Amino acid sequence: MRKLVLSLLSITVILGSSSAFAQSENEQIVVANRKNDEQQQKKPYLILISADGFRHDYIEKHQASFLSELSRSGVRAEALIPSFPSVTFPNHYTIVTGLYPSHHGLVGNNMYDPKIEERYSLRNAKAVLDPAWYGGTPIWALAEQQKMLTACYYWPGSEAAIQGVLPTYYYPYSEKIHIDKRIEEVVKWLRLPEADRPHLITFYFPEVDHAGHTYGPDAPETKAAVQYIDASVKSLVKAVGQTGIAVNYMFVADHGMTAINQEQLLKLPMEVNPEEMVVVSGGVYMSLFVKDADKIQQTYQEILAAKAPHYQVYLKTEVPEKYHFGAKDDYFGRIGDIVLIADSPYYFSNHKASPGAHGYDPYQYPDMNATFMAWGPQIKPNTRVEKFENIHIYPLMTTLLDLNHNNKIDGDDRMVKQILK
C-alpha cells in the first residue's frame, strides 16, 4: 500500500490509499476555446468542497472552530446521508449527478463489469479516465453544455470526458500539491476576466479519511486532520474574500467513519475458482459474479449453509430495496449475482484491516452519516435543516447556478426552499 506523509498541525499522519485517485504531479489542464456565455457571466458562483470521510459529528467532536462558526452563520444539516455503499467514488459521483450509485454506474471503489470482463479500481488509471464507466450528467458537464465555465481541483470523474465534456480547468489528482498552492490557484481562477472565470469550482480534501482509516475516528491523528481541514477552509475563505467576488460555498463529505472489529474479520466461507466466479470485495460488502447462471442458486445455498454470523447474504434479485443495490436498480450490470453485506463493526478481509472503515448502511449505522454545510449570498443565514440524502444536492446546485436540466435523476428539489434564499 502506497503511503504518503503529511504534517497535520505538528502531528504526522501516515496517509493510506483507500480513497486515493491516480497519482500525478501534472500541471493544470485547460480546455481551449471556451468562454462563458454572456448570460452566464452574471450568475452566482459556487465552490463545492468535499472533505472525504468527514463524519457528521466531527466539527464538535474534534473542535473545528472555524467550521463551527460558519455553521452558525449559514445552513447546516443534522447530517448528510450517503448512498449505499457508503464509500468514496460512488458517493462523490452521486453528489454531482443526483443518482444512486447503481443508477450512475460507480457501484464501488472497485468494480467488475461482466459485459466487458474488465475491472475498475482507484489505482487503475486507464479505467478512471474512461468515460464508459460513468453514467449520468455531472454538474460540471451540465454547466459546460450551457456555456458556463467550471474548474475541478479534484473530484471523482472530473478527469474523464463524460458525455465528451471535461471541466474547462482541472488538475489530475495528486496529494503532493501544497494547500497554499491549491488555494492560490482558486484565487487565480476567480480573478480571471468574467468571460474566462469559472462559476463552479470543486475542491477536495483527503486527509480526514486517510487518518480515520489509519488510526480510527477517535484518534488524536484524526482530530489533527479535522483541524487541518478547518484551518485550510479558513485560509480558502479568506483568500477568496479578498477577490471581492461574492461566492457561495457548500461543504460536504461522502461518508462517515467507524471503528471496526479488527480481531474477528469476515471471510467468504468457500473456496473461489476464478474460472467459475469473479469476486469483488469492498470490505463492507462482497459482490459475487457466477459465470454459469445455472450455478447461482447452488452457490448461494452453499454460502448460506456455511454462513458465519455478522453478515447478510442476498441473491441480487432479493437485496432489500433500501440499499438501491438489487437487480432492478442495477442499470449497468455491475452488481454481483450474490451480494454479502457486513454488519458493523465487522469487515471482510483476508489480511489485517485498518482500525477505521465505512461503507455500511447509513440508515442502520449513523456513523456512516456525513457533514453538509452551506453559506454565502444565496444561502439562508442561521438555519438548521434535518438530515437528507446526498442525491438532493444536485438540484440544489443546479438551482443556485441557474442551470436548466431535464436529465433523469433520483434527487428532487426538496432542499432548495430550505437552504436557498
C-alpha positions in Angstrom: 0.0 0.0 0.0 1.4 3.4 -1.0 1.7 5.8 1.9 2.3 9.5 1.9 3.3 11.5 4.9 1.5 14.8 5.7 2.2 17.1 8.7 -1.1 18.0 10.3 -0.8 20.7 12.9 2.5 19.2 14.2 1.1 15.7 14.2 2.4 13.4 11.5 -0.3 11.4 9.9 0.5 8.4 7.7 -1.8 8.5 4.7 -3.4 5.3 3.5 -4.5 4.8 -0.1 -8.1 3.6 0.4 -9.7 6.6 -1.3 -6.8 7.9 -3.4 -7.2 8.6 -7.1 -4.5 8.1 -9.7 -1.4 10.0 -8.5 0.1 12.6 -10.8 2.2 15.8 -10.5 1.0 17.2 -13.8 0.1 20.8 -14.1 -3.3 22.3 -14.7 -5.1 21.2 -17.8 -7.1 23.9 -19.7 -9.6 23.1 -22.4 -9.0 25.7 -25.1 -11.5 28.0 -26.9 -14.2 28.2 -24.2 -15.9 31.3 -22.9 -18.8 31.9 -20.5 -21.9 32.8 -22.5 -22.8 36.4 -21.8 -26.0 35.5 -19.9 -24.0 33.1 -17.7 -21.5 35.8 -16.6 -23.9 37.4 -14.1 -24.9 34.2 -12.4 -23.8 33.1 -8.9 -20.5 31.4 -8.1 -20.2 28.1 -6.1 -17.3 26.4 -4.5 -18.1 22.8 -3.7 -15.8 21.5 -1.0 -15.5 17.8 -0.1 -13.7 16.6 3.0 -13.5 12.9 2.5 -14.7 10.9 5.5 -15.7 14.0 7.5 -18.3 12.4 9.8 -21.5 14.4 10.7 -20.3 15.0 14.3 -16.6 15.8 13.6 -17.0 19.6 13.9 -17.9 19.3 17.6 -16.1 16.0 18.4 -12.7 17.3 17.0 -13.2 21.0 17.7 -13.2 22.5 14.2 -13.7 26.1 15.4 -13.9 27.9 12.1 -16.4 25.4 10.6 -18.4 25.7 13.7 -18.6 29.4 13.3 -19.6 29.1 9.6 -22.3 26.5 10.6 -23.9 29.1 12.8 -23.9 31.8 10.1 -25.2 29.7 7.2 -27.1 26.4 6.8 -26.1 23.1 8.5 -27.8 19.8 8.2 -28.2 17.4 11.1 -26.4 15.0 8.8 -25.9 14.2 5.1 -27.0 10.6 4.4 -24.7 8.9 1.8 -25.9 6.3 -0.6 -25.1 2.6 -0.3 -22.3 1.5 -0.3 -21.1 4.5 1.7 -17.7 4.7 0.0 -15.7 7.4 -1.7 -16.1 7.2 -5.5 -19.8 6.2 -5.6 -20.9 9.0 -3.2 -18.8 11.7 -4.7 -20.2 10.9 -8.0 -23.8 10.7 -6.6 -23.3 14.2 -5.2 -22.5 15.6 -8.6 -25.1 13.6 -10.6 -28.1 13.2 -8.3 -28.2 9.5 -9.0 -27.8 6.5 -6.7 -24.6 4.5 -7.4 -26.4 1.7 -9.1 -28.0 4.2 -11.4 -24.8 6.1 -12.4 -22.7 3.1 -12.6 -20.0 3.6 -10.0 -21.2 0.9 -7.6 -17.9 0.7 -5.7 -14.4 1.9 -5.4 -13.6 -1.4 -7.0 -16.0 -2.9 -9.6 -16.3 -5.5 -12.3 -18.3 -5.3 -15.5 -19.1 -8.8 -16.8 -20.2 -7.5 -20.2 -16.7 -6.4 -21.0 -14.9 -8.6 -18.4 -12.9 -5.7 -17.0 -12.3 -4.2 -13.6 -12.4 -0.6 -12.3 -10.4 0.5 -9.3 -9.0 3.7 -8.0 -5.4 2.6 -8.9 -6.4 1.7 -12.5 -5.6 5.0 -14.3 -7.0 3.6 -17.6 -10.4 2.8 -16.1 -10.6 6.1 -14.1 -10.1 8.1 -17.3 -12.5 6.0 -19.3 -15.9 7.8 -19.7 -17.6 4.5 -20.4 -17.6 3.7 -16.7 -19.6 6.9 -15.8 -23.3 7.4 -16.3 -25.4 10.5 -15.5 -24.5 14.1 -16.2 -22.1 15.5 -13.7 -22.7 19.1 -12.7 -19.6 20.4 -14.4 -20.7 18.8 -17.7 -24.2 20.2 -17.4 -22.7 23.7 -16.8 -20.3 23.4 -19.7 -23.0 22.2 -22.0 -24.8 25.5 -21.2 -21.6 27.6 -21.8 -20.9 28.2 -18.1 -17.2 27.5 -17.3 -16.2 25.2 -14.5 -13.0 24.2 -12.7 -12.2 21.0 -10.7 -9.4 20.9 -8.2 -10.1 17.2 -7.9 -13.3 15.2 -7.9 -14.0 11.6 -8.9 -14.9 11.5 -12.5 -13.6 15.0 -13.4 -10.6 13.6 -15.4 -12.9 11.6 -17.7 -14.5 13.2 -20.7 -18.1 12.2 -19.7 -20.5 12.8 -22.5 -17.4 14.1 -24.3 -17.1 17.0 -21.8 -14.3 17.9 -19.4 -14.2 20.9 -17.0 -12.6 23.9 -18.6 -9.9 23.9 -15.9 -8.9 20.8 -14.0 -5.9 19.0 -12.3 -5.0 15.3 -12.5 -5.3 14.0 -8.9 -2.2 14.4 -6.7 -1.7 14.5 -3.0 1.7 16.3 -3.4 0.5 19.8 -4.1 0.6 22.0 -1.1 -2.7 23.5 0.2 -1.3 27.1 -0.3 -0.7 26.5 -4.0 -4.2 25.0 -4.4 -5.8 28.0 -2.7 -3.7 30.3 -4.8 -5.0 28.6 -8.0 -8.6 29.0 -6.9 -8.0 32.7 -6.4 -6.4 33.0 -9.8 -9.5 31.4 -11.4 -11.7 33.9 -9.7 -9.5 36.8 -10.8 -9.9 35.9 -14.4 -12.0 38.2 -16.7 -15.7 37.4 -16.5 -15.7 35.6 -19.8 -13.0 33.2 -18.6 -13.9 32.8 -14.9 -15.4 29.5 -13.7 -18.7 29.7 -11.8 -18.4 26.2 -10.4 -15.2 25.1 -8.6 -14.8 21.8 -6.9 -12.2 21.3 -4.2 -11.3 18.0 -2.4 -9.5 17.1 0.9 -8.4 13.5 1.5 -6.8 13.9 4.9 -9.6 13.1 7.3 -10.5 9.9 5.5 -6.8 8.8 5.5 -6.4 9.5 9.2 -9.8 7.8 10.0 -8.8 4.6 8.2 -5.2 4.5 9.6 -6.0 5.4 13.2 -9.7 5.3 13.7 -12.3 8.0 14.1 -11.5 8.8 17.8 -7.7 9.1 17.4 -5.7 12.3 18.0 -4.4 12.0 14.5 -7.9 12.2 13.1 -8.6 15.2 15.3 -5.5 16.8 13.8 -6.7 16.1 10.3 -10.1 17.7 11.1 -8.3 20.7 12.4 -6.1 20.9 9.4 -9.2 21.0 7.2 -10.7 23.6 9.4 -7.6 25.8 9.1 -7.4 25.2 5.3 -11.1 26.2 4.8 -10.4 29.3 6.8 -7.5 30.2 4.6 -9.5 29.5 1.4 -12.5 31.6 2.5 -10.1 34.5 3.5 -8.2 34.4 0.2 -11.4 34.2 -1.9 -12.9 37.0 0.1 -10.0 39.2 -1.0 -11.1 38.9 -4.6 -14.2 40.9 -3.8 -16.4 38.3 -5.6 -19.4 37.1 -3.8 -19.1 33.3 -3.6 -21.4 30.6 -2.3 -19.9 27.5 -0.6 -21.1 24.0 0.1 -19.0 21.9 2.4 -19.9 18.2 2.1 -18.5 14.8 2.8 -19.0 11.5 1.0 -19.4 9.3 4.1 -18.6 9.0 7.8 -16.2 6.5 9.6 -16.4 3.9 12.3 -14.1 1.8 14.3 -14.1 -1.8 13.2 -13.6 -5.2 14.9 -10.0 -6.0 13.8 -9.9 -9.2 15.7 -12.8 -11.0 14.1 -12.5 -10.4 10.3 -15.1 -11.8 7.9 -14.2 -14.2 5.1 -16.1 -15.7 2.2 -17.0 -19.2 3.5 -15.9 -21.1 0.4 -13.0 -21.6 -2.0 -13.2 -19.5 -5.1 -12.4 -20.9 -8.5 -11.6 -17.9 -10.7 -12.7 -19.9 -13.8 -16.2 -20.1 -12.2 -16.6 -16.9 -10.2 -15.4 -13.3 -10.0 -15.3 -11.8 -6.5 -15.3 -8.0 -5.9 -14.7 -7.0 -2.3 -15.4 -3.6 -0.8 -14.6 -4.6 2.7 -18.1 -4.0 4.0 -19.7 -5.9 1.1 -18.8 -8.5 -1.4 -20.2 -8.9 -4.9 -20.0 -12.4 -6.5 -20.4 -12.9 -10.2 -21.1 -16.5 -11.0 -20.2 -17.2 -14.6 -22.6 -20.1 -15.1 -26.1 -18.8 -14.4 -27.3 -22.3 -13.7 -24.9 -22.4 -10.7 -26.0 -19.2 -9.0 -28.6 -20.8 -6.8 -26.3 -23.6 -5.9 -23.5 -21.2 -4.9 -26.0 -19.1 -2.9 -27.2 -22.1 -1.0 -23.6 -23.2 -0.3 -22.8 -19.8 1.2 -26.0 -19.9 3.3 -25.2 -23.3 4.6 -21.7 -22.3 5.7 -22.6 -18.7 6.7 -20.8 -17.3 9.7 -22.5 -14.6 11.8 -22.2 -10.8 11.3 -23.1 -10.5 7.6 -26.2 -10.9 5.4 -26.3 -12.9 2.1 -28.7 -12.0 -0.7 -29.4 -13.0 -4.3 -29.2 -9.9 -6.4 -32.9 -10.3 -7.0 -33.6 -10.2 -3.3 -31.4 -7.4 -2.0 -33.7 -5.1 0.2 -34.9 -2.1 -1.7 -33.5 0.3 0.9 -30.0 -0.3 -0.5 -30.9 0.5 -4.1 -28.4 -2.2 -4.8 -30.5 -5.0 -6.3 -31.4 -6.4 -9.7 -34.0 -3.7 -10.6 -31.6 -0.9 -9.8 -28.5 -2.4 -11.4 -28.7 -0.3 -14.6 -25.1 -1.1 -15.6 -25.0 -4.8 -14.6 -22.1 -4.2 -12.2 -23.6 -5.7 -9.1 -22.9 -9.4 -8.5 -25.4 -12.2 -8.7 -24.9 -12.7 -5.0 -24.2 -9.9 -2.5 -22.8 -10.2 1.0 -23.3 -7.2 3.3 -21.4 -6.9 6.6 -22.9 -5.8 9.9 -21.0 -3.0 11.5 -18.4 -3.2 13.0 -17.4 -6.3 11.1 -15.3 -6.2 7.9 -14.4 -8.6 5.1 -10.7 -9.1 4.8 -8.1 -11.8 4.3 -5.4 -9.7 5.8 -5.0 -7.3 8.7 -7.6 -4.5 8.5 -7.1 -0.8 9.3 -8.8 0.5 12.5 -11.4 2.6 10.7 -13.8 1.8 7.9 -17.0 2.9 6.1 -19.4 1.5 3.5 -22.2 0.3 5.9 -25.9 1.0 5.6 -26.1 4.7 6.6 -29.7 4.3 7.9 -28.8 1.5 10.2 -25.4 2.9 11.3 -25.3 6.6 11.9 -21.5 6.7 12.0 -21.7 6.5 8.2 -23.5 9.8 8.0 -21.5 12.8 6.7 -21.5 16.6 7.0 -23.3 19.2 5.0 -22.9 22.9 5.4 -23.6 25.9 3.1 -23.0 29.6 3.3 -22.8 32.6 1.0 -25.0 35.3 -0.6 -27.6 32.9 -2.0 -27.7 30.8 1.2 -30.1 31.3 4.1 -28.4 32.5 7.3 -28.6 30.9 10.7 -30.6 27.9 9.5 -30.7 24.2 10.6 -32.2 21.5 8.5 -32.9 17.8 9.1 -30.7 15.1 7.7 -31.2 14.4 4.0 -29.9 12.1 1.3 -27.0 13.3 -0.9 -29.0 12.7 -4.1 -30.7 16.0 -3.3 -27.6 18.2 -3.6 -27.6 18.1 -7.4 -30.9 20.0 -7.8 -29.7 22.4 -5.1 -26.6 23.2 -7.2 -28.5 23.5 -10.5 -30.9 25.9 -8.9 -28.2 28.0 -7.3 -26.3 28.2 -10.6 -29.5 28.8 -12.5 -28.8 25.8 -14.9 -31.5 24.0 -16.8 -31.7 20.3 -16.5 -34.1 17.7 -17.8 -31.8 14.7 -17.3 -33.4 12.0 -15.1 -32.1 12.0 -11.5 -33.1 10.3 -8.2 -32.9 13.6 -6.2 -35.5 16.3 -6.1 -35.8 19.9 -5.1 -36.9 19.3 -1.5 -33.9 21.1 -0.1 -34.0 24.2 -2.4 -36.5 26.2 -0.4 -35.0 25.1 2.9 -31.4 26.2 2.0 -31.5 28.9 -0.7 -32.8 32.4 -0.1 
